Amino acid sequence: MAKVGKLKYPSLYSHQVDVEINVNDIKSAWMSLALQLLRVRIHPRRGLRIHQFASRSSRLERPNMSLTKPAPELEARETTILGMKDGYFVDQHGRVALLRGVNLGGSSKLPFGYGHTDDQDMSDFFDGAASVSFIGRPFPLEEADLHLSRLQRWGLTFLRFIVTWEAIEHAGPGQIDHEYLKYIRAVVEKAADYNMQVYIDPHQDVWSRWTGGDGAPMWTLECIGFEPRNFEPTKAALCLETCGLPSSKFPKMIWPTNYAKLACATMFTLFWAGKKYAPNCFVDGAQIQEYLQSHYLDSLAALAEALKGLPNVAGYGTMNEPSNGWIGAKDLLSSGGFRNGFAPSPLSAMALGEGIAQDVEVWGAGIMEMMRGKPKRIEHVDPRGVRAWKDGASCIWQEHGVWGLDAHGNPQILKPDYFAGVDFGTEFFLPFAKRFTKRIQSISPKAMIFTEMPPTEIGDLVFPKISEEDIPLSVNAMHWYDLITLFTTTWRSYFTLDFATGKPAFGNAALRSLHQKQLAHVASFGREKMSNAPTLIGETGIPYNMNHAQAFETGDFSAQVEALDNTIYNLESQLLSFTLWNYTADNSHKFGDLWNLEDLSISSPDTEALVRRLSGVRRRDDSARGLRAFARPHGRRIAGIPTKSQFNLKTAEYVLEYTSEKSQSSSVTEIYVPYAHYPEGYRVTASDGHFTIDKHKGYDIVKHEHDGHAHKHRVLVHPTKPLRSGHSNWPVYLALAAALVSPYLEAYTM
């Protein structure tokens, strides 16, 4: 007997779902034709498969098979307790959790009311460092419902919550901003209303705002004798506030070059290994490594105390994208790291910091420069005696005999191997991570520790072995980006570059293959180096200002959709949990996420205004950029072990395959299905068991309870009518042509 359920959404934004289930006695002469017309397949062992598809009817005859039941706009509040087992995240019911969410938010790197815009008053950048406030980041509390309901509707319910050391301890050593901590607790509590889990990310980029990024308070620089006001003439750091350019003219994606410059490299070297490399450096009677780490840990412990008892706090990150500084540097005479603009060697950086003129390499940011591996030019930089150090403070590295002046007054390296011959991960990062874990878990014993090493795409750092005893409840939280798209802000579906080898890949298939290989490598750290820890890609995403920001004029985000689909498709191919970078509540088209002109937010008020102006219609998701790429069907809780969870954007087909132990009963598998992909409705096919559908505004939750006697299960979600493709074939032809010349270009780069 055929069992057929029917489902219809009258429009993209409709909230009414009608269901019809027909059970017909079909005459044998018409059985074959009827099965084809109704798309009901006969399995040799399981019999008829269950389907649900669009219909205008609303009659329900067999509610025991599959049904749609009313649900409120908001999902009923549930408390999810996340744990881990056998390399997977699991909830309290033992279901595998494939976590999907965002970093909240991009502008949380900066104090509230402050942003990298042309009209921002930056006159108090140095003198006002102690009196800033981050209350209101990522958004004012009164706006929380708007943003959190939006993210829930988009299926992004796991938050990597951005905080900075500066936000907690900006006023001075030991001075905690408790009002800010109260505000953070209020936002996290509000997130629980939307069934969102949170993990705290102590964020930093190139150490601090005064070294071109965000993270640490300014007093950390001053306590070792640095004078941040002199970083620009000495090239100790490249900072938007002091470079002399309007914010809108600041070079895009140049901020990471600060990792190799004097200020940032020095601070990270002291933070991780001050006892070894600067044993004579003390602050307030404490050795500098202990001084910096203790204050960092104290600030995060204060936050953990403030959030204690909140069940939706899944854990804490160790530190965002930590840098090893100069630890492990083998050559102090050559520039290293990511090079763009001025790229001084460690010796040149130290000499410039002492006000001594140097000839410095200047690099370009183009693909050919990356492939060629040569600077554009050499430029003479003369600080004219201005030092990066305060009056009366000497260069730490000169003080420790790393470099000095020869008989002619020229800088020279005295200890060329001073930083070489060590294993950063094992000798320096792991002891800190163990200390961090002990401190946090003394407050929240079940907190997961989201562990990050420096990015492995650039450099030769080795990921350390981390046992369960070293870091209990550890998560591999490394990041992954399509770096060519990120740094060039251009999407090329037919080309990418392998940063590890410097070799190009041509054609979309080769591009996806390379990206999936990279992601598999990142995931292997959890399995092979961290005692089979689960992996969550803590950051991934695309620049929305790609292709010269044409989308901000035309409203056509098709390139962004294609680029982000490539990223998420590859993540899905490896069954990886992830948090997109990022969601910025106050993003703008001109200044992006308000920090260094980065523009990776999946939502923007300016996009909302643009779409409404062009269409003349107001819709609740108008702020979304690339909605179809990131709001996509996915299995969020799986009553078994997933073997496939993949969405095809072109066909709008989603496939979930999983295995389970045979039993008389089973838990419920939950699949998020957004309406955005199914203007004509969708059909659900299950290999066994039965399912129900909870409807919400903008999305459904398909709940599948599999047959306890079956071992393998498959659920398919696809449109009632095939989608029409608006894509042309010219990129395919271009990729084929590129493939023909690939061997010659590869030979050129060898």
C-alpha positions in Angstrom: 0.0 0.0 0.0 1.5 3.3 -1.1 1.9 6.0 1.6 2.2 9.5 0.3 2.3 12.8 2.2 2.0 16.2 0.6 3.3 19.6 1.6 2.9 23.1 0.1 4.2 26.5 0.9 2.1 29.1 -1.0 5.1 31.6 -1.1 8.6 32.0 0.1 7.5 33.8 3.2 4.3 31.9 3.9 3.9 30.3 7.3 1.1 27.9 6.4 1.9 24.2 5.7 -0.8 21.9 4.5 -0.4 18.1 4.5 -2.2 15.4 2.7 -1.6 11.7 3.1 -3.4 9.3 0.6 -3.6 5.6 1.0 -5.0 4.0 -2.2 -5.8 0.5 -3.2 -4.1 0.6 -6.6 -5.1 -2.1 -9.1 -2.3 -4.3 -10.2 -2.6 -3.1 -13.9 -1.9 0.5 -12.8 0.6 -0.2 -10.0 3.8 0.4 -12.0 2.5 3.6 -13.6 1.1 4.9 -10.3 4.4 4.3 -8.5 6.3 6.3 -11.1 3.9 9.2 -11.0 3.8 9.3 -7.2 7.6 8.8 -7.0 7.3 6.0 -4.6 10.1 3.5 -4.7 10.0 -0.1 -3.6 13.0 -1.2 -1.6 13.7 -5.0 -1.9 13.8 -5.5 1.9 12.1 -2.4 3.4 9.2 -2.1 1.0 7.7 1.3 0.1 9.7 4.4 0.9 8.0 7.4 2.5 7.7 10.6 0.5 6.3 14.0 1.3 5.7 16.6 -1.4 3.8 19.7 -2.5 0.0 19.7 -2.7 -2.8 22.2 -2.5 -4.9 19.8 -0.4 -5.1 19.7 3.4 -6.6 16.3 4.2 -4.9 14.1 6.8 -5.8 10.3 6.8 -2.8 8.6 8.3 -1.1 10.7 11.0 0.9 7.8 12.3 3.1 7.8 9.2 4.2 11.5 8.7 2.6 14.7 9.6 3.2 18.4 10.0 2.3 19.9 13.4 1.9 23.6 14.3 4.7 25.2 16.1 5.2 28.7 17.4 7.4 31.2 15.6 10.1 30.5 18.2 11.2 27.0 19.0 10.3 25.8 22.4 13.1 26.6 24.8 15.3 23.5 25.4 18.4 23.2 27.4 21.1 21.4 25.5 24.1 20.1 27.3 26.9 19.5 24.9 29.6 16.9 25.5 31.9 14.8 23.3 32.2 11.1 22.5 34.3 9.1 20.0 35.4 12.3 18.1 31.9 13.8 17.9 30.0 16.5 19.7 27.0 14.9 21.4 24.0 16.2 23.3 22.5 14.8 26.6 20.5 12.3 24.6 23.5 10.8 22.9 22.8 12.3 19.5 25.6 13.6 17.4 25.5 17.4 17.1 26.8 18.9 13.9 27.3 22.4 15.1 26.7 25.4 12.8 26.8 29.0 13.7 28.7 32.3 13.5 31.3 34.5 15.2 29.4 37.2 17.1 30.5 39.8 16.2 33.1 41.4 14.0 33.0 44.8 15.6 33.4 43.4 19.1 37.2 43.8 18.6 36.6 47.5 19.2 35.0 49.6 21.9 31.4 50.4 21.6 30.8 53.5 19.4 34.2 53.2 17.9 34.9 52.1 14.4 37.4 52.4 11.5 35.4 55.0 9.5 36.4 58.2 7.9 34.4 60.3 10.4 35.6 58.5 13.5 37.4 60.8 16.0 40.6 59.0 16.8 42.3 61.8 18.7 41.9 59.9 22.0 43.4 56.7 20.6 46.3 56.7 23.0 45.3 58.9 25.9 41.8 57.4 26.2 42.9 53.8 26.2 42.1 53.2 29.8 38.6 54.7 29.8 36.9 52.8 26.9 33.9 50.6 27.3 32.8 47.5 25.3 29.3 47.4 26.7 27.1 47.2 23.7 29.3 44.8 21.7 28.2 42.8 19.8 25.0 44.8 20.0 23.0 46.8 22.6 20.9 44.4 24.8 17.6 45.9 23.6 18.5 44.8 20.0 19.3 41.2 21.0 16.0 39.7 20.1 16.2 41.1 16.5 19.7 39.6 15.9 19.3 36.3 17.8 15.9 35.5 16.2 17.5 36.2 12.8 20.3 33.8 13.4 18.0 31.1 14.7 15.9 31.5 11.6 19.0 31.1 9.5 20.0 27.9 11.3 23.1 29.4 12.9 22.6 28.5 16.5 26.2 27.9 17.8 27.9 31.1 18.7 31.6 31.8 18.9 31.2 34.8 21.2 34.0 37.4 20.8 35.5 39.1 23.8 38.9 40.7 24.2 41.4 41.0 27.0 41.2 44.7 26.6 37.4 44.7 27.0 37.8 43.1 30.5 41.0 44.7 31.8 41.4 48.0 29.8 41.7 50.3 32.8 44.9 48.9 34.1 46.5 45.7 35.5 44.0 43.9 37.8 41.2 46.4 37.1 38.3 44.3 35.9 35.3 45.9 34.1 32.6 44.0 36.1 29.8 46.0 34.4 31.0 44.6 31.0 30.9 41.1 32.5 27.3 41.6 33.6 26.4 42.7 30.2 28.0 39.7 28.6 26.0 37.4 31.0 22.8 39.2 30.0 23.5 38.6 26.2 24.4 34.9 26.8 21.2 34.4 28.9 19.2 36.0 26.1 20.8 33.6 23.6 19.5 30.7 25.6 16.0 31.9 24.8 16.8 31.0 21.2 18.3 27.6 22.0 21.8 28.8 21.2 25.0 27.4 22.7 27.9 29.7 23.1 31.6 29.3 23.5 33.8 32.3 24.6 36.5 33.3 22.2 39.3 35.5 23.8 40.0 37.3 20.6 43.2 38.9 19.4 44.7 39.8 16.1 48.4 40.9 16.0 48.3 41.4 19.8 46.4 44.7 20.2 44.7 47.7 18.7 47.9 49.7 19.0 49.8 47.1 17.0 47.3 47.1 14.2 44.7 44.6 15.5 42.8 44.0 18.7 43.1 42.0 21.9 45.4 43.1 24.7 45.2 46.4 26.6 47.7 49.1 25.8 49.3 48.8 29.2 50.8 45.5 28.2 52.9 47.3 25.6 53.9 50.1 28.0 54.9 47.8 30.8 57.9 46.4 28.9 59.0 49.9 27.8 57.3 50.2 24.4 56.1 53.7 23.2 53.1 52.9 21.0 53.0 56.5 19.7 56.3 55.8 17.9 55.4 52.6 16.1 54.6 54.2 12.8 57.9 56.0 12.1 59.9 53.0 13.3 57.7 50.5 11.3 57.2 48.6 14.6 53.5 48.2 13.6 51.2 49.3 10.8 48.1 50.8 12.4 45.1 52.3 10.7 44.8 55.1 13.3 48.4 56.3 12.8 49.3 55.5 9.2 48.2 58.9 7.9 45.5 57.6 5.5 41.7 58.0 5.7 40.1 54.7 6.9 38.6 54.2 3.5 42.1 54.2 1.9 43.7 51.8 4.3 45.1 48.8 2.4 42.9 45.7 2.6 44.1 42.6 4.3 47.5 44.1 5.2 47.0 44.0 9.0 48.4 40.4 9.3 51.9 41.7 8.3 52.1 43.0 11.8 52.8 39.5 13.1 56.3 39.8 11.8 56.9 43.4 12.9 58.8 44.4 16.1 55.9 45.2 18.5 53.7 42.1 17.9 56.6 39.7 17.5 58.2 40.9 20.7 55.0 40.7 22.7 54.1 37.2 21.7 57.7 36.0 22.2 57.6 37.4 25.8 54.0 36.1 26.5 54.9 32.5 25.6 58.6 32.3 26.4 59.8 35.3 28.3 61.5 33.1 30.9 63.7 31.6 28.2 64.4 34.5 25.8 64.1 37.6 28.1 65.0 36.2 31.6 66.1 39.7 32.8 62.7 41.3 32.0 60.6 41.9 35.1 57.5 44.0 35.7 56.4 44.8 39.3 58.6 42.1 40.6 57.3 39.4 38.2 59.0 37.8 35.3 57.4 39.1 32.1 56.1 35.8 30.9 54.4 35.2 34.3 53.2 38.8 34.5 51.5 38.7 31.1 50.0 35.2 31.4 48.7 35.7 34.9 46.8 38.9 33.9 45.4 37.2 30.8 44.2 34.2 32.9 42.8 36.4 35.6 40.7 38.3 33.2 39.3 35.2 31.6 38.7 33.6 35.0 36.7 36.7 36.0 34.5 36.2 32.9 34.1 32.5 33.6 33.0 33.4 37.2 30.5 35.9 35.7 29.0 33.2 33.4 29.1 30.4 35.9 26.0 28.3 36.0 24.7 29.2 32.5 24.0 25.8 30.8 24.3 27.2 27.3 28.0 28.1 27.8 29.7 25.2 26.1 33.3 26.3 26.8 36.1 28.7 26.3 38.8 29.2 23.6 42.4 29.4 24.6 43.3 32.3 22.4 42.3 33.3 18.8 44.9 32.6 16.2 47.9 32.8 18.6 51.2 33.8 17.1 54.6 32.3 18.1 56.3 35.6 17.6 60.0 35.0 16.8 60.0 31.7 18.7 61.6 29.1 16.3 62.9 31.7 13.9 65.9 30.2 12.0 67.0 33.3 10.1 67.0 36.8 11.7 68.2 38.4 8.5 65.2 37.5 6.3 61.6 38.7 6.4 59.1 36.0 7.1 55.4 35.4 7.6 52.7 36.9 5.4 54.4 39.7 3.4 52.6 42.8 2.0 54.0 46.3 2.1 57.0 46.9 4.4 58.5 43.5 5.5 61.5 44.1 7.7 63.7 41.2 8.8 63.9 40.7 12.6 67.3 42.5 12.7 65.9 45.4 10.6 62.9 45.5 12.9 65.0 45.7 16.0 67.3 48.3 14.5 64.4 50.5 13.3 63.0 50.3 16.8 66.2 51.9 18.0 65.8 54.7 15.4 68.4 53.4 13.0 67.7 53.7 9.3 67.3 50.5 7.3 66.7 49.2 3.8 63.5 47.3 3.9 61.7 45.0 1.4 58.4 46.1 0.1 56.1 43.4 -1.1 52.9 43.4 -3.2 49.7 41.5 -2.5 49.0 40.1 -6.0 48.9 36.5 -6.9 52.0 36.7 -9.1 54.0 38.2 -6.2 52.9 35.3 -4.0 53.9 32.8 -6.7 57.2 34.5 -7.6 58.3 34.9 -4.0 60.1 38.2 -4.6 59.6 41.7 -3.2 58.5 44.6 -5.5 61.4 46.8 -4.4 63.7 47.8 -1.5 63.0 51.1 0.2 65.1 53.1 2.6 63.3 53.8 5.9 64.8 56.4 8.3 63.0 57.0 11.7 65.4 60.0 12.2 66.3 58.8 15.7 62.7 58.2 16.8 62.7 55.0 18.9 59.9 52.5 19.5 60.9 52.5 23.2 60.2 55.0 25.9 62.9 57.3 27.0 65.1 55.5 29.5 63.9 52.0 28.3 66.3 49.9 26.2 65.5 47.4 23.5 64.9 44.1 25.2 66.6 42.1 22.5 69.7 44.3 22.5 69.8 44.0 26.3 69.8 40.3 26.0 72.6 40.3 23.4 70.6 39.2 20.4 72.0 42.0 18.3 74.3 45.0 18.6 76.4 47.5 16.7 79.6 46.7 14.9 82.7 49.0 15.0 81.2 51.2 12.3 77.9 51.6 14.1 75.9 49.2 11.9 73.4 46.7 13.3 74.6 43.1 13.4 73.2 39.8 14.7 75.2 38.5 17.6 73.2 35.4 18.3 71.8 34.2 15.0 70.3 31.0 16.5 68.8 32.7 19.5 65.2 31.8 18.8 65.9 28.6 16.8 65.9 24.9 17.6 62.7 24.7 19.7 59.2 23.2 19.4 56.8 26.0 20.0 53.7 23.8 20.4 55.2 21.3 22.9 57.5 23.6 24.8 55.5 26.8 25.1 51.9 26.6 23.9 51.0 23.3 25.6 52.1 24.4 29.1 50.1 27.6 28.8 47.0 25.7 27.5 47.2 23.2 30.4 47.4 26.1 32.8 44.5 27.8 31.1 42.4 24.7 31.2 43.0 24.1 34.9 42.0 27.6 35.7 38.8 27.6 33.6 37.7 24.1 34.6 38.2 24.9 38.3 35.3 27.3 37.8 33.3 25.4 35.1 34.4 21.7 35.4 32.4 20.6 32.3 33.6 23.5 30.1 35.1 22.3 26.8 38.4 23.9 25.8 38.5 25.1 22.2 42.1 24.8 21.4 43.9 26.8 18.7 47.5 26.8 17.5 48.9 29.4 15.1 47.6 28.9 11.6 49.4 26.1 9.9 49.0 27.3 6.3 52.0 29.6 6.6 55.1 28.6 8.4 56.5 25.3 9.6 55.1 24.9 13.1 54.2 21.4 14.2 50.9 20.7 16.0 51.7 19.2 19.4 50.5 16.0 20.9 47.7 16.8 23.4 46.4 14.0 25.7 43.1 13.9 27.5 45.2 14.4 30.7 46.8 17.5 29.3 43.6 19.2 28.3 40.4 17.4 29.4 37.4 18.0 27.1 39.6 19.6 24.4 38.3 20.6 21.0 40.3 21.1 17.8 39.1 24.7 17.0 41.6 25.5 14.2 40.5 27.9 11.4 40.3 27.5 7.6 39.8 30.0 4.8 40.0 30.0 1.1 43.1 32.2 1.4 43.3 33.3 -2.2 39.7 34.6 -2.1 40.3 36.2 1.3 43.5 38.1 0.5 42.7 39.1 -3.1 39.0 39.8 -2.3 38.2 38.2 -5.7 36.3 34.9 -6.3 37.7 32.6 -8.9 35.8 29.4 -9.2 38.4 28.0 -11.6 41.6 28.9 -9.8 43.3 28.8 -6.4 46.8 28.6 -4.9 48.1 26.1 -2.4 49.9 28.2 0.2 51.7 25.2 1.5 53.4 24.3 -1.8 53.0 27.6 -3.8 51.5 25.6 -6.7 48.3 26.6 -8.5 45.2 24.5 -9.0 43.0 25.0 -12.1 39.4 24.1 -12.6 36.5 23.9 -10.1 37.0 20.2 -9.4 40.7 20.8 -8.6 39.8 23.8 -6.4 37.3 21.8 -4.4 39.6 18.8 -4.1 42.4 21.0 -2.7 40.1 22.7 -0.2 38.7 19.4 1.0 42.2 18.0 1.3 43.2 21.0 3.4 40.1 20.6 5.6 40.8 16.9 6.1 44.3 17.8 7.2 43.0 20.3 9.8 40.5 17.8 11.1 43.3 15.2 11.4 44.8 17.3 14.3 41.8 16.3 16.4 41.9 12.7 15.6 45.6 12.1 15.5 47.1 14.7 17.8 44.3 15.3 20.4 43.2 11.8 21.4 40.3 11.8 18.9 38.9 15.2 19.9 36.0 16.6 17.9 36.8 19.4 15.4 35.0 22.7 15.0 36.3 25.1 12.4 36.3 28.2 14.5 36.5 30.6 11.6 35.7 30.4 8.0 34.0 32.7 5.5 34.4 35.0 2.6 34.9 38.8 1.9 31.6 40.3 0.8 33.4 43.3 -0.7 34.9 40.9 -3.3 35.1 41.8 -7.0 35.4 45.5 -6.3 32.3 45.5 -4.2 30.0 45.5 -7.3 27.3 43.8 -5.3 26.9 46.9 -3.1 25.7 48.8 -6.2 23.8 46.1 -8.1 22.4 44.0 -5.3 23.7 41.0 -7.1 25.4 38.7 -4.6 25.7 35.7 -6.9 29.5 35.7 -6.7 29.4 35.8 -2.9 26.8 33.0 -2.9 29.0 30.9 -5.1 32.1 31.5 -3.1 30.5 30.8 0.3 28.7 27.7 -1.1 32.1 26.4 -2.1 33.4 26.9 1.4 30.4 25.3 3.2 30.0 22.5 0.6 33.6 21.5 1.4 33.0 21.7 5.1 30.0 19.5 4.7 32.0 17.0 2.7 34.2 16.4 5.8 31.2 16.4 8.2 32.7 19.4 10.0 31.1 21.7 12.6 31.9 25.3 12.0 31.2 28.9 13.0 31.3 31.4 10.1 33.2 34.6 10.4 31.1 36.6 11.1 27.9 38.5 12.0 28.4 42.2 12.6 25.3 44.1 13.6 26.6 47.5 12.5 28.4 46.4 9.3 28.4 49.0 6.5 29.1 48.7 2.8 31.8 51.4 2.9 33.7 50.3 6.0 32.7 46.7 6.4 32.9 45.2 9.9 34.4 48.5 11.1 37.8 46.9 11.7 40.6 47.4 9.2 38.1 47.4 6.3 37.4 43.7 6.7 34.0 42.8 5.3 33.0 39.3 6.1 29.7 39.8 7.8 26.8 37.7 6.6 24.4 40.5 7.4 24.4 44.3 6.9 22.0 47.1 7.6 23.3 48.7 4.3 22.4 45.5 2.4 18.9 45.6 3.9 18.5 49.2 2.7 19.9 48.5 -0.8 17.7 45.5 -1.4 14.5 47.3 -0.3 15.4 50.3 -2.4 16.0 48.1 -5.5 13.0 45.9 -5.0 10.5 48.2 -3.4 9.5 45.4 -1.1 10.3 44.8 2.6 11.2 41.3 3.7 12.5 40.1 7.1 15.7 38.7 5.7 16.8 41.6 3.5 19.9 42.2 5.6 21.3 38.8 4.7 24.1 38.6 2.2 24.3 35.3 0.4 21.4 33.8 2.4 21.0 30.8 0.0 24.6 29.9 0.7 24.6 29.8 4.5 20.9 29.2 5.4 20.9 25.7 4.0 19.3 22.4 5.0 21.5 20.4 7.5 21.2 17.7 10.1 21.7 19.4 13.4 21.1 16.5 15.7 21.6 12.9 14.5 20.4 9.8 16.3 23.4 7.8 15.0 26.7 8.3 13.3 26.6 10.5 10.2 28.3 9.3 7.1 27.0 12.0 4.8 25.4 15.4 5.3 25.5 17.3 2.1 23.5 20.1 0.4 23.7 20.8 -3.4 22.9 24.4 -3.9 22.2 24.1 -7.6 19.5 21.4 -7.2 18.5 22.3 -3.6 18.8 18.6 -2.7 20.0 17.7 0.8 21.1 14.2 1.7 21.6 12.9 5.2 22.9 9.3 5.7 23.7 7.8 9.1 24.1 4.5 10.8 22.7 3.4 14.2 22.8 0.4 16.4 19.7 -1.8 16.0 17.3 -1.4 18.9 13.6 -1.3 19.6 13.5 2.5 20.1 15.5 5.4 18.7 16.1 9.1 19.4 14.9 11.7 16.9 17.1 13.1 14.2 16.5 16.8 13.5 17.0 18.5 10.1 16.8 22.2 9.6 15.0 23.1 6.4 14.9 26.9 5.4 12.1 28.0 3.1 14.6 30.1 1.0 15.4 27.1 -1.2 11.9 25.9 -1.8 9.5 28.5 -3.2 7.4 25.7 -4.6 7.6 23.5 -1.5 9.8 20.5 -0.9 9.6 16.7 -0.6 11.1 14.5 2.2 12.1 10.9 1.5 13.0 8.6 4.3 14.4 5.1 3.9 12.7 3.9 7.0 10.8 5.0 10.1 8.6 8.0 10.2 9.0 11.8 10.5 7.1 14.9 11.6 7.6 18.5 10.6 7.6 21.4 13.0 7.0 24.7 11.2 8.4 28.1 12.1 8.7 31.4 10.5 11.1 31.0 7.6 12.1 27.4 8.3 11.0 23.9 9.3 12.5 21.3 11.6 12.1 17.8 10.1 12.2 15.2 12.9 12.9 11.7 11.7 12.6 8.7 14.0 14.2 5.8 12.3 13.2 2.1 12.4 15.0 0.7 15.3 15.6 -2.6 13.4 17.4 -0.9 10.6 21.2 -0.1 10.7 21.6 2.4 7.8 19.3 5.3 7.2 18.9 7.9 4.5 16.8 11.1 4.5 16.5 13.2 1.3 15.1 16.7 1.1 14.5 18.1 -2.4 12.2 20.5 -4.2 8.8 19.4 -5.5 9.8 20.8 -8.9 13.4 20.8 -10.3 15.1 24.2 -10.0 16.0 26.1 -13.1 19.7 26.8 -13.4 20.7 30.4 -14.3 24.3 29.5 -14.6 26.3 29.7 -17.9 29.0 27.3 -18.9 31.7 29.8 -19.6 33.6 29.1 -16.3 33.7 25.5 -17.3 35.2 26.3 -20.7 37.7 28.6 -19.0 38.7 26.0 -16.5 39.3 23.5 -19.3 41.5 26.0 -21.1 43.4 26.7 -17.9 43.9 23.0 -17.3 45.7 22.8 -20.6 48.3 25.3 -19.6 48.5 24.1 -16.0 51.6 21.9 -16.5 53.5 24.8 -18.0 52.6 27.2 -15.1 53.4 24.5 -12.6 56.8 24.0 -14.2 57.3 27.8 -14.0 56.7 27.8 -10.3 59.0 24.9 -9.4 
